[in-house]
Amino acid sequence: MWMKQVFEERSMDFERICKTRIRIGIGVVFLGALAVLVVGLSQGDLPIRYLKEGTREFIANFYLWMGIGLMAGGLVKIAKGRRLLRNPDLKRKQEIMETDERNRELGLRCWAYSGYTMFLLLYLGILASGFVSATLAWVLLTVSGVYGLLLILFRMILQRRM
């Protein structure tokens, strides 16, 4: 159903989309709180205490600020969705903007161009990473391989659906 709404020209129930975005925002806030909770608990007996001091501080700060960022982003998503649902004029304006054929086509092309550019940058990173670290090269190779498999998978799914 989601793929039909994104890739086909049929009308979309915008109110339902707004409610789904609010639920996603709640989930993102929950994930952010979970990340902050992991940092809070890591001061005790979690495996993070067995890492070196500099690494431990980096990971703790990473999860803390990632969690704070996720919670802030989720709250913004929730507030925007609720504001759209409460204001019919704003909701109609946003619905027209999101369902406009030109805007949808621009969005799809943007995803395509950014995806191909990311694949090219991964390839260039793989070429350069061999001079830096074998581990980095293997990580980038793995990410590139998974990315390529996802491209093939979605191509097959879209060919069957469209």
Secondary structure, DSSP 4 states (H G I P E B T S, - for coil): -HHHHHHS-S---HHHHHHHHHHHHHHHHHHHHHHHHHHHHTTTTSGGGGS-HHHHHHHHHHHHHHHHHHHHHHHHHHHHHHHHHH-HHHHHHHHHHHH-HHHHHHHHHHHHHHHHHHHHHHHHHHHHHTTT-HHHHHHHHHHHHHHHHHHHHHHHHHHHH-
